[in-house]
Amino acid sequence: MFKGGGTARALRSVVIDGACAKQYDAFGLLNFDANKAGHYCYEVHGASGDNDLVNVDGHESRLYNAAVDTRLATMAKA
C-alpha cells in the first residue's frame, strides 16, 4: 500500500552500530540525534494512530499529541 501511495505508513527502523533497532509501523522517524557518549534519540511520528513517541537509547516515552524538534541536551562542564 505504501509503494502504491495508499498510505503514508510504512515499517520503519533505524540502524545503530550495524544493528536494526525496533521496527515501527509509523508515518516517519525524524530528528535522529546522537552524542559522543553514545546516547541517541529520535521521534516516531504516528507510533499509535496520530500520536508520537520519543525513543531514547531504546526506551520509549509515553505517547504525545506531537513530538517536535527533539534533541539530546548538552551538559556544560562546571
ZARO-779624 format. One record per atom (N, C-alpha, C, CB): residue in three letters; x, y, z; atom name. Coordinates in nm, 2 decimals. Glycine has a CB too. Layout:
<rs>
  rest       u       v       w  atom
   ala       X       Y       Z    CA
...
</rs>
This chain:
<rs>
  rest       u       v       w  atom
   met    0.08   -0.12    0.00     N
   met    0.00    0.00    0.00    CA
   met    0.09    0.13    0.00     C
   met   -0.09    0.00    0.12    CB
   phe    0.20    0.12    0.07     N
   phe    0.29    0.24    0.08    CA
   phe    0.34    0.27   -0.06     C
   phe    0.40    0.22    0.18    CB
   lys    0.40    0.17   -0.13     N
   lys    0.45    0.20   -0.26    CA
   lys    0.35    0.25   -0.36     C
   lys    0.52    0.07   -0.31    CB
   gly    0.23    0.20   -0.34     N
   gly    0.12    0.24   -0.43    CA
   gly    0.06    0.38   -0.39     C
   gly    0.01    0.14   -0.43    CB
   gly    0.11    0.44   -0.29     N
   gly    0.05    0.57   -0.24    CA
   gly   -0.08    0.56   -0.16     C
   gly    0.03    0.65   -0.36    CB
   gly   -0.12    0.44   -0.12     N
   gly   -0.24    0.42   -0.05    CA
   gly   -0.23    0.46    0.10     C
   gly   -0.28    0.28   -0.06    CB
   thr   -0.11    0.47    0.15     N
   thr   -0.09    0.51    0.29    CA
   thr    0.04    0.57    0.31     C
   thr   -0.10    0.38    0.38    CB
   ala    0.05    0.66    0.41     N
   ala    0.18    0.72    0.45    CA
   ala    0.26    0.63    0.55     C
   ala    0.16    0.86    0.50    CB
   arg    0.19    0.53    0.60     N
   arg    0.25    0.45    0.70    CA
   arg    0.34    0.35    0.63     C
   arg    0.15    0.37    0.78    CB
   ala    0.45    0.31    0.69     N
   ala    0.54    0.20    0.64    CA
   ala    0.61    0.15    0.76     C
   ala    0.64    0.26    0.54    CB
   leu    0.67    0.03    0.75     N
   leu    0.76   -0.03    0.85    CA
   leu    0.89    0.04    0.85     C
   leu    0.77   -0.18    0.83    CB
   arg    0.93    0.11    0.96     N
   arg    1.05    0.19    0.96    CA
   arg    1.13    0.15    1.08     C
   arg    1.01    0.34    0.96    CB
   ser    1.26    0.16    1.07     N
   ser    1.35    0.14    1.18    CA
   ser    1.48    0.22    1.16     C
   ser    1.38   -0.01    1.21    CB
   val    1.56    0.24    1.26     N
   val    1.70    0.29    1.25    CA
   val    1.80    0.18    1.26     C
   val    1.72    0.41    1.35    CB
   val    1.91    0.20    1.21     N
   val    2.02    0.11    1.22    CA
   val    2.13    0.18    1.31     C
   val    2.08    0.06    1.08    CB
   ile    2.17    0.12    1.42     N
   ile    2.27    0.18    1.51    CA
   ile    2.38    0.08    1.53     C
   ile    2.20    0.22    1.65    CB
   asp    2.50    0.12    1.50     N
   asp    2.62    0.04    1.50    CA
   asp    2.59   -0.10    1.43     C
   asp    2.65    0.01    1.65    CB
   gly    2.53   -0.09    1.32     N
   gly    2.51   -0.21    1.24    CA
   gly    2.39   -0.30    1.28     C
   gly    2.63   -0.29    1.24    CB
   ala    2.32   -0.26    1.39     N
   ala    2.21   -0.34    1.44    CA
   ala    2.08   -0.26    1.41     C
   ala    2.23   -0.37    1.59    CB
   cys    1.98   -0.34    1.36     N
   cys    1.85   -0.28    1.34    CA
   cys    1.77   -0.26    1.47     C
   cys    1.76   -0.37    1.24    CB
   ala    1.73   -0.14    1.50     N
   ala    1.66   -0.11    1.63    CA
   ala    1.51   -0.16    1.60     C
   ala    1.66    0.04    1.66    CB
   lys    1.43   -0.13    1.70     N
   lys    1.29   -0.17    1.69    CA
   lys    1.22   -0.11    1.57     C
   lys    1.21   -0.12    1.82    CB
   gln    1.14   -0.19    1.51     N
   gln    1.07   -0.16    1.39    CA
   gln    0.93   -0.10    1.42     C
   gln    1.05   -0.28    1.29    CB
   tyr    0.89    0.01    1.36     N
   tyr    0.76    0.08    1.39    CA
   tyr    0.68    0.08    1.26     C
   tyr    0.79    0.22    1.44    CB
   asp    0.55    0.06    1.27     N
   asp    0.46    0.09    1.16    CA
   asp    0.41    0.23    1.18     C
   asp    0.33   -0.01    1.16    CB
   ala    0.48    0.33    1.12     N
   ala    0.47    0.47    1.15    CA
   ala    0.47    0.56    1.03     C
   ala    0.58    0.51    1.25    CB
   phe    0.44    0.68    1.04     N
   phe    0.45    0.78    0.94    CA
   phe    0.59    0.82    0.91     C
   phe    0.37    0.91    0.97    CB
   gly    0.68    0.82    1.01     N
   gly    0.82    0.85    0.99    CA
   gly    0.90    0.85    1.12     C
   gly    0.83    0.99    0.92    CB
   leu    1.03    0.84    1.10     N
   leu    1.12    0.85    1.21    CA
   leu    1.20    0.98    1.18     C
   leu    1.22    0.73    1.23    CB
   leu    1.19    1.08    1.28     N
   leu    1.25    1.21    1.25    CA
   leu    1.35    1.25    1.36     C
   leu    1.14    1.31    1.23    CB
   asn    1.43    1.35    1.33     N
   asn    1.52    1.42    1.42    CA
   asn    1.61    1.33    1.50     C
   asn    1.44    1.50    1.52    CB
   phe    1.67    1.23    1.43     N
   phe    1.77    1.14    1.50    CA
   phe    1.88    1.23    1.55     C
   phe    1.82    1.03    1.40    CB
   asp    1.92    1.21    1.68     N
   asp    2.03    1.28    1.74    CA
   asp    2.12    1.19    1.82     C
   asp    1.98    1.40    1.83    CB
   ala    2.25    1.21    1.82     N
   ala    2.34    1.12    1.90    CA
   ala    2.45    1.21    1.95     C
   ala    2.40    1.01    1.81    CB
   asn    2.51    1.16    2.07     N
   asn    2.62    1.24    2.12    CA
   asn    2.74    1.15    2.13     C
   asn    2.58    1.30    2.26    CB
   lys    2.85    1.21    2.17     N
   lys    2.98    1.14    2.18    CA
   lys    2.98    1.03    2.29     C
   lys    3.09    1.24    2.21    CB
   ala    2.89    1.04    2.39     N
   ala    2.88    0.94    2.49    CA
   ala    2.81    0.82    2.44     C
   ala    2.81    1.00    2.61    CB
   gly    2.75    0.82    2.32     N
   gly    2.69    0.70    2.27    CA
   gly    2.54    0.70    2.29     C
   gly    2.74    0.58    2.33    CB
   his    2.48    0.81    2.34     N
   his    2.33    0.82    2.36    CA
   his    2.27    0.87    2.23     C
   his    2.30    0.91    2.48    CB
   tyr    2.15    0.82    2.21     N
   tyr    2.07    0.86    2.09    CA
   tyr    1.93    0.88    2.12     C
   tyr    2.10    0.76    1.98    CB
   cys    1.86    0.96    2.03     N
   cys    1.71    0.97    2.04    CA
   cys    1.66    1.00    1.90     C
   cys    1.68    1.08    2.14    CB
   tyr    1.53    0.97    1.89     N
   tyr    1.46    1.00    1.76    CA
   tyr    1.31    1.00    1.79     C
   tyr    1.49    0.91    1.65    CB
   glu    1.23    1.07    1.71     N
   glu    1.09    1.08    1.72    CA
   glu    1.03    0.97    1.63     C
   glu    1.04    1.22    1.68    CB
   val    0.92    0.91    1.68     N
   val    0.84    0.82    1.60    CA
   val    0.71    0.88    1.58     C
   val    0.83    0.67    1.67    CB
   his    0.69    0.93    1.45     N
   his    0.56    1.00    1.42    CA
   his    0.46    0.90    1.38     C
   his    0.58    1.11    1.31    CB
   gly    0.34    0.90    1.44     N
   gly    0.24    0.81    1.42    CA
   gly    0.26    0.67    1.48     C
   gly    0.22    0.79    1.27    CB
   ala    0.33    0.67    1.60     N
   ala    0.36    0.54    1.67    CA
   ala    0.23    0.47    1.70     C
   ala    0.44    0.57    1.79    CB
   ser    0.13    0.54    1.74     N
   ser    0.00    0.48    1.77    CA
   ser   -0.11    0.58    1.72     C
   ser   -0.02    0.46    1.92    CB
   gly   -0.18    0.54    1.61     N
   gly   -0.27    0.64    1.55    CA
   gly   -0.20    0.76    1.50     C
   gly   -0.38    0.67    1.65    CB
   asp   -0.24    0.87    1.54     N
   asp   -0.18    1.00    1.51    CA
   asp   -0.08    1.05    1.62     C
   asp   -0.28    1.11    1.48    CB
   asn   -0.06    0.97    1.72     N
   asn    0.02    1.01    1.84    CA
   asn    0.17    0.97    1.81     C
   asn   -0.03    0.94    1.96    CB
   asp    0.26    1.05    1.87     N
   asp    0.40    1.03    1.85    CA
   asp    0.46    0.98    1.99     C
   asp    0.47    1.15    1.80    CB
   leu    0.58    0.93    1.97     N
   leu    0.66    0.90    2.09    CA
   leu    0.81    0.93    2.06     C
   leu    0.65    0.75    2.14    CB
   val    0.89    0.93    2.17     N
   val    1.03    0.96    2.15    CA
   val    1.11    0.84    2.20     C
   val    1.08    1.09    2.23    CB
   asn    1.20    0.79    2.12     N
   asn    1.28    0.67    2.16    CA
   asn    1.42    0.73    2.21     C
   asn    1.29    0.57    2.05    CB
   val    1.46    0.70    2.33     N
   val    1.59    0.74    2.38    CA
   val    1.66    0.62    2.43     C
   val    1.57    0.85    2.50    CB
   asp    1.77    0.59    2.36     N
   asp    1.86    0.48    2.39    CA
   asp    1.78    0.35    2.40     C
   asp    1.92    0.50    2.53    CB
   gly    1.68    0.34    2.31     N
   gly    1.60    0.22    2.30    CA
   gly    1.48    0.21    2.40     C
   gly    1.68    0.10    2.33    CB
   his    1.46    0.32    2.48     N
   his    1.35    0.33    2.57    CA
   his    1.24    0.42    2.51     C
   his    1.39    0.37    2.71    CB
   glu    1.12    0.38    2.51     N
   glu    1.01    0.46    2.45    CA
   glu    0.94    0.55    2.56     C
   glu    0.91    0.37    2.39    CB
   ser    0.91    0.67    2.52     N
   ser    0.84    0.76    2.60    CA
   ser    0.69    0.73    2.60     C
   ser    0.86    0.91    2.56    CB
   arg    0.61    0.80    2.67     N
   arg    0.47    0.78    2.66    CA
   arg    0.43    0.85    2.53     C
   arg    0.39    0.85    2.78    CB
   leu    0.30    0.83    2.49     N
   leu    0.25    0.89    2.37    CA
   leu    0.22    1.04    2.38     C
   leu    0.13    0.81    2.32    CB
   tyr    0.25    1.12    2.28     N
   tyr    0.22    1.26    2.28    CA
   tyr    0.14    1.29    2.16     C
   tyr    0.36    1.34    2.28    CB
   asn    0.06    1.40    2.17     N
   asn   -0.01    1.45    2.05    CA
   asn    0.08    1.49    1.94     C
   asn   -0.10    1.58    2.09    CB
   ala    0.20    1.54    1.97     N
   ala    0.30    1.57    1.87    CA
   ala    0.44    1.58    1.94     C
   ala    0.27    1.71    1.80    CB
   ala    0.54    1.52    1.88     N
   ala    0.68    1.53    1.92    CA
   ala    0.75    1.62    1.81     C
   ala    0.75    1.39    1.94    CB
   val    0.81    1.73    1.86     N
   val    0.87    1.82    1.76    CA
   val    1.01    1.86    1.80     C
   val    0.78    1.95    1.75    CB
   asp    1.10    1.85    1.71     N
   asp    1.24    1.90    1.73    CA
   asp    1.31    1.85    1.85     C
   asp    1.24    2.05    1.73    CB
   thr    1.30    1.72    1.87     N
   thr    1.36    1.65    1.99    CA
   thr    1.51    1.65    1.97     C
   thr    1.30    1.51    2.01    CB
   arg    1.59    1.68    2.07     N
   arg    1.73    1.68    2.07    CA
   arg    1.78    1.63    2.21     C
   arg    1.79    1.81    2.03    CB
   leu    1.90    1.58    2.21     N
   leu    1.97    1.54    2.34    CA
   leu    2.02    1.67    2.40     C
   leu    2.08    1.44    2.32    CB
   ala    2.01    1.69    2.53     N
   ala    2.06    1.80    2.60    CA
   ala    2.21    1.79    2.61     C
   ala    2.00    1.82    2.74    CB
   thr    2.28    1.91    2.60     N
   thr    2.42    1.91    2.62    CA
   thr    2.45    1.97    2.76     C
   thr    2.49    2.01    2.51    CB
   met    2.53    1.89    2.83     N
   met    2.56    1.93    2.97    CA
   met    2.69    2.01    2.97     C
   met    2.58    1.81    3.06    CB
   ala    2.69    2.13    3.03     N
   ala    2.81    2.21    3.03    CA
   ala    2.89    2.17    3.15     C
   ala    2.77    2.36    3.05    CB
   lys    3.02    2.17    3.13     N
   lys    3.11    2.14    3.24    CA
   lys    3.12    2.25    3.34     C
   lys    3.25    2.11    3.19    CB
   ala    3.12    2.21    3.47     N
   ala    3.12    2.31    3.58    CA
   ala    3.26    2.36    3.60     C
   ala    3.06    2.25    3.71    CB
</rs>
